[in-house]
């Protein structure tokens, strides 16, 4: 075992020597069997940790030095408590970042990182100005439980459906450099977000629900990241908030609320069409807008690729002057949010 560790250590040190002799730009530089890379902007050096973790875990189990009682266990510097660490989870990317102050890359060779790679797609070990940085990319969305036991940081990855009564994903369409429809100086992305934030205030009351939001600010989130948040969290429902416009973008008399569903999925009692019908009925009941019913939406990426019941709410027509004026007011945004919220409540009451 000692001989193998010396070999790994030699590989690590050799990679670091190579790094210091090369000029690194924005492209990743890969050297050696542990995938060294250096990013000039962040001044962070990383190594692939999957092989190292598997090696340490196999050795610990073989020699019965440490019993693996959690999905990941990381030996900490002596006396370090949980409060000194940073453990951050990003459900959109399924990434967990752990920062351990006061250590560098050599620490990972001398101190074991134990775990099982069943739910891990990637693992990198690095260091930055703040200390050691461990980045774990998981195969699905999990809630992270972290504790410190006998100088070990212990991590468990728990499916949210095991912890919460209901799991929801709420999406504000567009964002960042993708404004959506723009009419009379009003950006669809801003209307969508304003309604989502009003809805969030209502959903926050339910501590037994877990709600994931694709964005709560003016962020540009990829379509795939939005729908995978729903799929990989095994959400009960996925609701996307948008606003409508005519096909040619011209101002017109078209008005009202409709909800898009996936017409190519089987019609089931707890499927996409049923959810969408509930959402349009409840939203129009509160806003008083015209109920335009449900409409086919398989051509929309997030609808077509959603593996959970999905409804895309087109709250109103931005190409209708009267409706656009209403959509821009906090009062109407609250009504729209209340209607969507009522739809979610009813969906859960009906078994979603």
C-alpha positions as CSV (number, residue, x, y, z in Angstrom):
1,X,0.0,0.0,0.0
2,X,2.8,2.4,0.9
3,X,4.5,1.7,-2.4
4,X,1.3,2.5,-4.3
5,X,0.8,5.7,-2.4
6,X,4.4,6.8,-3.2
7,X,3.6,6.1,-6.8
8,X,0.5,8.2,-6.8
9,X,2.3,11.0,-4.9
10,X,5.0,11.0,-7.5
11,X,2.5,11.3,-10.2
12,X,0.8,14.2,-8.5
13,X,4.1,16.0,-7.9
14,X,5.2,15.4,-11.4
15,X,2.0,16.9,-12.8
16,X,2.5,20.0,-10.6
17,X,6.1,20.4,-11.9
18,X,4.8,20.3,-15.5
19,X,2.1,22.8,-14.7
20,X,4.5,25.4,-13.4
21,X,6.6,25.2,-16.6
22,X,3.7,25.9,-18.9
23,X,1.6,28.9,-19.8
24,X,-2.0,28.2,-19.2
25,X,-4.8,30.2,-20.9
26,X,-8.5,29.6,-20.7
27,X,-8.1,26.0,-22.0
28,X,-7.7,23.2,-19.6
29,X,-4.3,21.6,-19.5
30,X,-4.3,17.8,-18.9
31,X,-1.3,16.0,-17.8
32,X,-0.7,12.5,-16.3
33,X,-3.1,9.8,-15.2
34,X,-5.0,12.0,-12.8
35,X,-6.0,14.7,-15.3
36,X,-4.3,17.8,-13.9
37,X,-5.7,21.0,-15.0
38,X,-5.1,24.7,-14.2
39,X,-7.5,27.5,-14.8
40,X,-5.7,30.9,-14.9
41,X,-8.8,32.9,-14.1
42,X,-9.7,31.1,-10.9
43,X,-6.2,30.1,-10.0
44,X,-7.5,26.6,-9.0
45,X,-5.6,23.4,-9.7
46,X,-7.6,20.2,-9.9
47,X,-7.0,16.5,-10.2
48,X,-9.5,13.7,-11.1
49,X,-10.5,12.1,-7.8
50,X,-12.5,9.1,-8.8
51,X,-9.5,6.8,-9.1
52,X,-8.0,8.1,-5.9
53,X,-11.3,7.6,-4.0
54,X,-11.8,4.1,-5.3
55,X,-8.2,3.2,-4.4
56,X,-8.4,4.5,-0.9
57,X,-11.8,2.9,-0.3
58,X,-10.7,-0.5,-1.6
59,X,-7.6,-0.4,0.7
60,X,-9.6,0.7,3.7
61,X,-12.1,-2.1,3.2
62,X,-9.4,-4.7,2.6
63,X,-7.4,-3.8,5.7
64,X,-10.5,-2.9,7.7
65,X,-8.9,0.4,8.7
66,X,-12.1,2.4,8.4
67,X,-15.7,1.3,8.0
68,X,-17.6,3.2,5.3
69,X,-20.9,4.2,7.0
70,X,-21.8,7.1,4.6
71,X,-21.8,7.6,0.9
72,X,-18.7,9.8,1.1
73,X,-16.2,10.3,4.0
74,X,-13.4,12.8,3.9
75,X,-10.8,12.9,6.6
76,X,-10.5,16.4,8.0
77,X,-7.6,18.2,9.6
78,X,-7.5,17.6,13.3
79,X,-10.1,19.6,15.3
80,X,-12.0,20.9,12.3
81,X,-15.7,21.3,12.8
82,X,-18.6,21.4,10.3
83,X,-19.0,25.2,10.8
84,X,-15.5,25.8,9.4
85,X,-16.4,24.0,6.1
86,X,-18.4,25.2,3.1
87,X,-20.7,22.6,1.6
88,X,-22.7,24.0,-1.4
89,X,-25.2,22.2,-3.6
90,X,-26.4,23.4,-7.0
91,X,-29.5,21.3,-8.1
92,X,-29.4,22.8,-11.6
93,X,-26.0,21.2,-12.3
94,X,-26.3,18.4,-9.7
95,X,-22.9,19.6,-8.3
96,X,-21.7,19.7,-4.7
97,X,-18.7,21.8,-3.8
98,X,-16.9,21.3,-0.5
99,X,-14.2,23.8,0.6
100,X,-11.8,22.7,3.4
101,X,-9.7,25.6,4.7
102,X,-6.0,25.2,5.2
103,X,-5.2,22.3,2.9
104,X,-3.6,21.9,-0.5
105,X,-3.5,19.1,-3.2
106,X,-0.9,16.9,-1.4
107,X,-3.4,16.5,1.4
108,X,-5.6,14.2,-0.7
109,X,-2.8,11.7,-1.1
110,X,-1.8,11.6,2.5
111,X,-5.4,11.5,3.9
112,X,-8.0,9.1,2.5
113,X,-11.2,10.2,0.6
114,X,-13.6,7.3,0.9
115,X,-16.8,6.6,-1.0
116,X,-18.8,4.7,-3.5
117,X,-19.1,6.0,-7.0
118,X,-22.6,4.6,-7.6
119,X,-24.2,8.1,-7.8
120,X,-21.1,10.1,-8.8
121,X,-20.6,11.1,-12.4
122,X,-17.4,13.1,-11.7
123,X,-15.1,14.0,-8.8
124,X,-12.3,16.5,-8.8
125,X,-9.9,17.4,-6.0
126,X,-8.2,20.8,-6.1
127,X,-7.0,23.7,-4.1
128,X,-7.6,27.5,-4.2
129,X,-6.8,30.5,-2.1
130,X,-9.6,29.4,0.2
131,X,-8.1,25.9,0.8
132,X,-9.0,22.5,-0.6
133,X,-11.9,22.3,-3.0
134,X,-13.7,19.0,-3.7
135,X,-16.2,19.1,-6.5
136,X,-18.7,16.2,-6.9
137,X,-21.1,15.9,-9.8
138,X,-24.0,13.5,-9.0
139,X,-26.2,11.5,-11.4
140,X,-29.4,13.0,-10.1
141,X,-30.7,15.8,-7.8
142,X,-30.2,14.9,-4.2
143,X,-30.5,16.7,-0.9
144,X,-27.1,16.7,0.8
145,X,-26.8,15.7,4.5
146,X,-23.4,16.7,6.0
147,X,-22.0,15.9,9.4
148,X,-18.6,15.6,11.1
149,X,-18.0,12.3,13.0
150,X,-14.7,11.5,14.6
151,X,-12.7,13.9,12.4
152,X,-14.4,12.8,9.2
153,X,-16.7,14.9,7.0
154,X,-19.6,12.5,6.2
155,X,-21.9,13.1,3.2
156,X,-25.1,11.4,2.2
157,X,-27.1,12.0,-0.9
158,X,-30.8,11.6,-0.3
159,X,-33.5,11.6,-3.0
160,X,-35.8,14.5,-2.3
161,X,-38.9,12.3,-2.5
162,X,-37.6,10.4,0.5
163,X,-37.5,13.6,2.6
164,X,-40.5,15.6,1.4
165,X,-44.2,15.0,0.8
166,X,-44.1,16.7,-2.6
167,X,-41.4,17.8,-5.0
168,X,-42.0,20.6,-7.5
169,X,-40.0,22.4,-10.1
170,X,-41.1,25.9,-11.1
171,X,-39.6,27.6,-14.1
172,X,-39.7,31.2,-15.1
173,X,-39.3,31.1,-18.9
174,X,-36.4,32.9,-20.7
175,X,-33.9,35.0,-18.8
176,X,-30.6,36.7,-19.3
177,X,-29.8,37.1,-23.0
178,X,-33.0,35.3,-23.9
179,X,-35.7,38.0,-23.3
180,X,-38.7,36.2,-24.9
181,X,-41.3,38.4,-26.4
182,X,-40.6,42.2,-26.2
183,X,-43.6,44.5,-26.6
184,X,-43.8,48.2,-25.9
185,X,-40.6,48.0,-23.8
186,X,-41.8,45.1,-21.7
187,X,-39.7,42.0,-21.6
188,X,-41.4,38.6,-21.2
189,X,-38.6,37.3,-19.1
190,X,-39.3,40.0,-16.5
191,X,-43.0,39.2,-16.4
192,X,-42.4,35.5,-16.0
193,X,-39.9,36.1,-13.1
194,X,-42.3,38.5,-11.4
195,X,-45.1,36.0,-11.4
196,X,-42.7,33.2,-10.2
197,X,-41.5,35.3,-7.3
198,X,-45.1,35.9,-6.2
199,X,-45.7,32.2,-6.5
200,X,-42.6,31.5,-4.5
201,X,-43.9,33.5,-1.6
202,X,-47.0,31.2,-1.5
203,X,-45.0,28.0,-1.9
204,X,-42.6,28.9,0.8
205,X,-45.3,28.3,3.4
206,X,-45.2,24.6,2.7
207,X,-42.2,23.3,4.7
208,X,-43.2,19.7,3.8
209,X,-42.7,20.4,0.1
210,X,-39.4,20.8,-1.7
211,X,-39.5,23.4,-4.5
212,X,-36.7,23.8,-6.9
213,X,-36.6,27.0,-9.1
214,X,-34.8,27.1,-12.4
215,X,-34.1,30.8,-11.7
216,X,-35.0,33.4,-9.2
217,X,-33.1,36.2,-10.9
218,X,-32.3,37.3,-14.5
219,X,-30.2,34.2,-15.3
220,X,-29.9,32.6,-18.7
221,X,-30.5,28.9,-18.0
222,X,-30.3,26.3,-20.8
223,X,-33.5,24.5,-21.7
224,X,-31.9,21.2,-20.9
225,X,-30.9,22.3,-17.4
226,X,-34.5,23.4,-16.8
227,X,-36.1,20.1,-17.8
228,X,-33.4,17.9,-16.2
229,X,-33.9,19.7,-12.9
230,X,-37.5,18.2,-13.1
231,X,-36.4,14.8,-14.4
232,X,-33.5,14.3,-12.1
233,X,-35.4,15.4,-9.0
234,X,-38.3,13.0,-9.8
235,X,-40.7,16.0,-9.4
236,X,-44.4,15.4,-8.8
237,X,-45.1,18.3,-11.2
238,X,-43.2,20.7,-13.4
239,X,-44.7,24.1,-14.1
240,X,-43.2,26.6,-16.5
241,X,-44.4,30.2,-16.5
242,X,-44.5,32.2,-19.8
243,X,-46.5,34.8,-21.6
244,X,-48.0,34.6,-25.1
245,X,-47.9,36.6,-28.3
246,X,-49.4,36.2,-31.8
247,X,-47.5,34.1,-34.3
248,X,-46.5,37.2,-36.3
249,X,-45.8,39.2,-33.2
250,X,-48.2,41.9,-34.2
251,X,-50.6,43.6,-31.7
252,X,-54.1,42.1,-31.9
253,X,-57.3,41.4,-30.0
254,X,-56.2,37.8,-29.1
255,X,-56.2,37.5,-25.3
256,X,-56.5,35.0,-22.5
257,X,-54.7,32.2,-20.7
258,X,-53.8,28.8,-22.1
259,X,-51.6,25.9,-20.9
260,X,-49.4,23.7,-23.1
261,X,-49.1,20.0,-22.6
262,X,-47.5,17.0,-24.4
263,X,-50.1,15.6,-26.7
264,X,-47.8,12.7,-27.7
265,X,-47.8,11.3,-24.2
266,X,-50.6,8.9,-23.2
267,X,-53.6,10.5,-21.6
268,X,-53.5,9.4,-18.0
269,X,-55.4,10.5,-15.0
270,X,-52.3,12.0,-13.5
271,X,-50.6,13.0,-16.8
272,X,-49.5,16.2,-18.5
273,X,-52.9,17.0,-20.1
274,X,-54.8,16.6,-16.8
275,X,-52.3,18.8,-15.0
276,X,-52.5,21.5,-17.7
277,X,-56.3,21.5,-17.6
278,X,-56.2,22.0,-13.8
279,X,-53.7,24.9,-14.2
280,X,-55.7,26.8,-16.9
281,X,-59.0,26.4,-15.0
282,X,-57.6,27.6,-11.7
283,X,-55.5,30.4,-13.1
284,X,-58.4,31.9,-15.1
285,X,-60.7,31.5,-12.1
286,X,-58.6,34.0,-10.2
287,X,-57.4,36.4,-12.9
288,X,-60.8,36.5,-14.8
289,X,-59.0,36.2,-18.1
290,X,-60.4,34.2,-21.0
291,X,-59.9,30.4,-20.6
292,X,-58.4,29.3,-23.8
293,X,-58.0,25.7,-22.6
294,X,-55.1,23.4,-23.2
295,X,-53.0,23.4,-26.3
296,X,-50.5,20.9,-27.9
297,X,-46.9,21.6,-26.9
298,X,-44.8,18.6,-27.9
299,X,-42.8,20.9,-30.2
300,X,-41.5,22.7,-27.1
301,X,-38.3,21.1,-25.9
302,X,-39.0,21.2,-22.1
303,X,-42.4,19.8,-22.6
304,X,-41.3,17.0,-25.0
305,X,-38.4,15.9,-22.9
306,X,-40.1,16.1,-19.5
307,X,-40.4,12.7,-17.8
308,X,-42.7,14.2,-15.1
309,X,-46.2,15.8,-15.5
310,X,-45.6,19.2,-17.1
311,X,-47.7,22.2,-17.8
312,X,-46.5,25.4,-19.5
313,X,-48.7,28.3,-18.5
314,X,-49.1,31.1,-21.0
315,X,-50.5,33.6,-18.6
316,X,-51.6,36.3,-21.1
317,X,-51.0,37.8,-24.5
318,X,-48.3,40.5,-24.6
319,X,-49.6,41.4,-28.1
320,X,-52.9,42.5,-26.6
321,X,-52.6,46.1,-25.3
322,X,-55.1,45.7,-22.5
323,X,-53.7,42.4,-21.3
324,X,-50.1,43.6,-21.6
325,X,-51.0,46.6,-19.3
326,X,-52.5,44.2,-16.8
327,X,-49.6,41.8,-16.9
328,X,-47.3,44.6,-15.9
329,X,-49.0,45.4,-12.6
330,X,-48.1,43.7,-9.3
331,X,-51.8,43.2,-8.6
332,X,-52.3,41.0,-11.7
333,X,-49.0,39.2,-11.2
334,X,-50.2,38.2,-7.7
335,X,-53.5,37.0,-9.1
336,X,-51.7,34.9,-11.7
337,X,-49.5,33.4,-9.1
338,X,-52.4,32.7,-6.8
339,X,-54.2,30.9,-9.7
340,X,-51.1,28.8,-10.5
341,X,-50.8,28.0,-6.8
342,X,-54.4,27.0,-6.6
343,X,-53.8,24.7,-9.5
344,X,-50.9,23.0,-7.8
345,X,-52.9,22.5,-4.6
346,X,-55.7,21.0,-6.6
347,X,-53.3,18.8,-8.5
348,X,-51.9,17.4,-5.3
349,X,-55.4,16.9,-3.9
350,X,-56.2,14.8,-7.0
351,X,-53.2,12.6,-6.5
352,X,-50.3,14.1,-8.4
